[in-house]
Amino acid sequence: MAKKRPENLPEEPVPKKPVPKKKLAQKRSADDLPWHPFWRWLVSLLVVLHLTAVFSAPWDLLTPVALPPGYMPPIDAMGRPQPLPPPESVVWQHPVITRGLHGFFHNYLNLLYLNHGYEFFAPDPAGTHVIDYQVTQADGKVIEGRLPSLDEHWPRLLYHRHMMLAEQTQLMEQSALQYAIHLATLYGGVSQMELKMHLLLPPHRVADETPLDAPSTFQSIGIVTGHPRPSALTNLPAPQQATSQQGGQQ
């Protein structure tokens, strides 16, 4: 007798092929991401604008106005060259792109204190400015100090602020005089400030193990004298970090 085929037997499951991870990533829609596309585009745009603003300040400072190519300076009847026209004259060529970007971001840069050129750090820094001051009081006492001073101005942020104040004496003509008047008013005497440039050591002097603060690295620029204002500030005591000497000894 022929054997009967058993009925109602369960069918063996067919194994499914694994879906590659790349296809799963492709099926993932943009709505599955944490941020909505609108917010991603908005934040990306703000980041690009911020980086453009940071870049526009040094770019504008490093692109000054220039005379057009082939410009011939004016001469008089004797053939002597005459002074060049003022910078606001139409003869000078102004960089349109850099001036436009800097003008557009001007308020934003000032608000975040980003309106500077970074040439202090790179690519070829020239050194820093320091101020050595002496204030001679009525009794002959001499108060001395330096701006900035590694020994007195701490923490480091306070040193940096004094360093930037010293740098401003080269950018603003009245800054040095105002500092001299302030020191004279603060200590109640006649102040004398010597503006100096602290130069960087060239490679051969570094190889000779010359100290970074060697006296030869300081170059005198000028001396400014200040007198105290008629104010109650003249009665303030001198700060403890200032050194004093009797009889005007230096």
C-alpha positions as CSV (number, residue, x, y, z in Angstrom):
1,M,0.0,0.0,0.0
2,A,1.2,3.4,-0.8
3,K,1.9,5.7,2.1
4,K,-0.3,8.7,2.5
5,R,1.4,12.2,2.7
6,P,0.7,13.7,6.0
7,E,-1.5,16.7,5.9
8,N,-1.4,20.1,7.7
9,L,2.3,20.0,8.4
10,P,3.8,23.5,9.3
11,E,5.7,25.1,6.5
12,E,9.4,25.9,7.2
13,P,10.0,29.7,7.4
14,V,12.0,31.2,4.6
15,P,15.0,33.2,6.1
16,K,14.9,36.9,5.3
17,K,17.9,38.6,3.9
18,P,19.4,41.2,6.2
19,V,18.9,44.7,5.1
20,P,22.2,46.6,4.8
21,K,22.8,49.4,7.2
22,K,23.3,51.9,4.4
23,K,19.8,51.3,3.1
24,L,18.4,51.8,6.6
25,A,20.2,55.1,6.9
26,Q,18.7,56.2,3.5
27,K,15.2,55.4,4.6
28,R,15.6,57.6,7.7
29,S,13.8,60.8,6.9
30,A,14.9,64.3,7.9
31,D,12.0,64.5,10.3
32,D,13.6,61.8,12.4
33,L,16.5,64.1,13.3
34,P,16.4,65.9,16.7
35,W,16.1,69.4,15.1
36,H,13.6,70.6,12.6
37,P,15.1,71.5,9.2
38,F,14.1,75.1,9.7
39,W,16.1,75.4,12.9
40,R,19.1,73.6,11.4
41,W,19.2,76.0,8.5
42,L,18.7,79.0,10.8
43,V,21.6,78.0,13.2
44,S,23.8,77.2,10.2
45,L,23.1,80.6,8.7
46,L,23.9,82.3,12.1
47,V,27.2,80.4,12.4
48,V,28.2,81.4,8.9
49,L,27.3,85.1,9.6
50,H,29.3,85.0,12.8
51,L,32.4,83.6,11.1
52,T,32.1,86.1,8.3
53,A,31.9,88.9,10.9
54,V,35.0,87.7,12.7
55,F,36.9,87.4,9.4
56,S,35.7,90.8,8.1
57,A,37.4,92.9,10.9
58,P,41.1,91.8,10.3
59,W,40.5,91.7,6.6
60,D,39.3,95.3,6.5
61,L,42.2,96.5,8.7
62,L,44.8,94.9,6.5
63,T,43.4,96.3,3.2
64,P,44.1,100.1,3.3
65,V,43.2,102.6,0.6
66,A,45.5,102.8,-2.3
67,L,46.2,105.0,-5.3
68,P,45.1,103.7,-8.7
69,P,47.8,102.0,-10.8
70,G,49.8,104.5,-12.9
71,Y,48.9,107.4,-10.8
72,M,51.2,110.4,-11.2
73,P,51.5,112.7,-8.2
74,P,50.9,116.4,-9.0
75,I,53.8,118.7,-9.5
76,D,54.2,122.4,-9.5
77,A,55.5,124.7,-12.3
78,M,59.1,123.9,-11.1
79,G,58.6,120.2,-11.4
80,R,58.5,119.6,-7.7
81,P,56.1,116.9,-6.4
82,Q,53.2,118.2,-4.4
83,P,51.6,116.5,-1.4
84,L,49.3,113.6,-2.1
85,P,45.5,114.2,-1.9
86,P,43.9,113.5,1.5
87,P,42.6,109.9,2.1
88,E,39.0,111.0,1.8
89,S,39.6,112.3,-1.7
90,V,38.0,110.5,-4.6
91,V,41.4,109.8,-6.1
92,W,42.1,107.0,-3.6
93,Q,40.6,103.6,-4.2
94,H,38.8,102.1,-1.3
95,P,38.3,98.3,-1.0
96,V,34.6,97.9,-1.6
97,I,34.1,94.4,-0.3
98,T,36.0,94.7,2.9
99,R,34.6,98.1,3.7
100,G,31.1,96.9,3.0
101,L,31.4,93.8,5.2
102,H,33.0,95.7,8.0
103,G,30.3,98.4,7.9
104,F,27.5,95.8,7.9
105,F,28.9,94.0,11.0
106,H,30.3,97.1,12.7
107,N,27.8,97.2,15.6
108,Y,27.9,93.4,16.1
109,L,31.7,93.4,16.3
110,N,31.7,96.3,18.8
111,L,29.1,94.5,20.9
112,L,31.1,91.3,21.2
113,Y,34.5,93.2,21.3
114,L,35.7,91.5,18.1
115,N,36.6,94.6,16.2
116,H,40.4,94.1,16.0
117,G,42.9,92.9,13.5
118,Y,44.9,90.1,15.4
119,E,48.2,91.4,13.9
120,F,49.4,91.5,17.4
121,F,49.7,87.7,17.4
122,A,50.5,86.8,13.8
123,P,51.9,86.4,11.2
124,D,54.8,88.7,12.2
125,P,54.3,90.2,15.7
126,A,56.5,93.2,16.4
127,G,56.6,93.2,20.2
128,T,54.6,94.9,22.9
129,H,54.5,98.3,24.6
130,V,55.3,98.9,28.2
131,I,55.2,102.0,30.4
132,D,57.7,102.7,33.1
133,Y,56.5,105.5,35.4
134,Q,57.8,107.6,38.3
135,V,55.7,109.9,40.4
136,T,57.6,112.5,42.5
137,Q,55.6,113.7,45.5
138,A,56.0,117.0,47.3
139,D,58.1,115.4,50.2
140,G,60.6,113.9,47.7
141,K,59.2,110.4,47.7
142,V,59.4,108.7,44.3
143,I,56.9,106.0,43.4
144,E,57.9,103.7,40.6
145,G,56.0,101.1,38.6
146,R,55.5,99.4,35.3
147,L,52.4,98.8,33.1
148,P,52.0,95.9,32.7
149,S,53.9,94.1,35.4
150,L,54.1,90.3,35.8
151,D,54.9,90.6,39.5
152,E,52.0,93.0,40.3
153,H,49.1,92.4,37.9
154,W,47.6,89.0,38.8
155,P,45.5,87.1,37.8
156,R,46.5,86.9,34.1
157,L,43.4,88.7,32.9
158,L,44.3,91.8,34.9
159,Y,47.8,91.7,33.3
160,H,46.2,91.5,29.9
161,R,44.0,94.5,30.6
162,H,47.0,96.6,31.6
163,M,48.9,95.4,28.5
164,M,46.1,96.6,26.3
165,L,46.1,100.0,28.0
166,A,49.8,100.3,27.3
167,E,49.1,99.4,23.6
168,Q,46.5,102.1,23.3
169,T,49.2,104.8,23.9
170,Q,50.4,104.0,20.4
171,L,46.9,104.2,18.9
172,M,45.5,107.3,20.6
173,E,47.7,110.3,20.9
174,Q,45.9,111.6,24.1
175,S,46.0,108.2,25.9
176,A,49.6,108.6,27.2
177,L,48.9,112.1,28.5
178,Q,45.7,111.0,30.2
179,Y,47.6,108.1,31.8
180,A,50.3,110.5,33.1
181,I,47.6,112.8,34.5
182,H,45.9,109.9,36.2
183,L,49.0,108.6,37.8
184,A,49.9,112.1,39.0
185,T,46.4,112.5,40.4
186,L,46.4,109.1,42.0
187,Y,49.7,109.5,43.9
188,G,49.6,113.2,44.4
189,G,52.8,114.3,42.6
190,V,54.3,115.0,39.2
191,S,54.4,111.9,37.0
192,Q,56.9,111.0,34.3
193,M,56.2,108.1,32.0
194,E,58.6,106.5,29.6
195,L,57.0,104.7,26.8
196,K,59.0,101.7,25.6
197,M,58.8,99.0,23.0
198,H,59.6,95.4,24.2
199,L,61.1,93.8,21.2
200,L,61.1,90.1,20.4
201,L,64.4,88.2,20.4
202,P,65.7,87.2,17.0
203,P,66.6,83.5,16.5
204,H,70.4,84.0,17.0
205,R,69.9,85.7,20.4
206,V,67.5,83.0,21.5
207,A,70.3,80.5,20.6
208,D,72.7,82.6,22.8
209,E,70.2,82.1,25.7
210,T,69.6,85.8,26.0
211,P,66.8,86.5,28.6
212,L,63.5,87.5,27.2
213,D,63.5,90.6,29.5
214,A,67.1,91.7,28.9
215,P,67.5,95.5,29.0
216,S,68.6,95.5,25.4
217,T,65.1,94.3,24.4
218,F,63.5,97.5,25.5
219,Q,63.6,100.5,23.1
220,S,62.6,103.9,24.4
221,I,59.9,105.7,22.4
222,G,59.3,108.9,24.4
223,I,58.6,110.5,27.7
224,V,55.3,112.1,28.9
225,T,54.9,114.3,32.0
226,G,51.7,114.7,33.8
227,H,50.4,117.0,36.6
228,P,47.6,116.1,39.1
229,R,44.1,117.3,38.7
230,P,42.6,119.4,41.5
231,S,40.6,116.5,42.9
232,A,40.1,114.5,46.1
233,L,41.9,111.6,44.4
234,T,45.2,113.3,45.3
235,N,44.6,112.2,48.9
236,L,44.4,108.5,48.0
237,P,47.2,106.3,49.4
238,A,49.5,104.7,46.9
239,P,48.8,101.0,46.1
240,Q,51.0,98.5,48.1
241,Q,52.6,97.0,45.0
242,A,54.2,100.3,44.0
243,T,57.8,100.7,45.1
244,S,58.9,104.0,46.6
245,Q,62.3,105.6,47.1
246,Q,63.3,108.6,49.2
247,G,65.1,111.6,47.7
248,G,64.2,110.9,44.1
249,Q,66.6,108.0,43.8
250,Q,66.0,105.7,40.8
